[in-house]
Amino acid sequence: MSMNITGFGLGMYMTQFVFGIIEIPAKLIVFIVVNRVGRRQCQAWSLILAGLSIGANTVIPKSLETLRSVVAITGKGFSEAAFTTVFLYASELYPTVLR
């Protein structure tokens, strides 16, 4: 989704700006969701929803540029949520000596 930023109907810079802005609420929501439902559930559902967004974006016709943009931005938010979850708990995988 990030590689095809000119294909969503918005300008290249505006799409990149929106993709950057969506990361802020995605990170904040992950911090809350991880505390409530747990790491595995949060990671699994954010990856599943990101995959569904990518799949949906491939079947949406190019004539519906606004819908494609919304689905792509939503998918980018879910993929950022998955990355944030991994980043939060990656330090648990390494021994204290290596940290």
Secondary structure, DSSP 8 states (H G I E B T S, - for coil): -GGGGGGGSS-HHHHHHHHHHTHHHHHHHHHHHHHHH-HHHHHHHHHHHHHHHHHHHHHS-TT-HHHHHHHHHHHHHHHHHHHHHHHHHGGGGS-TTT-
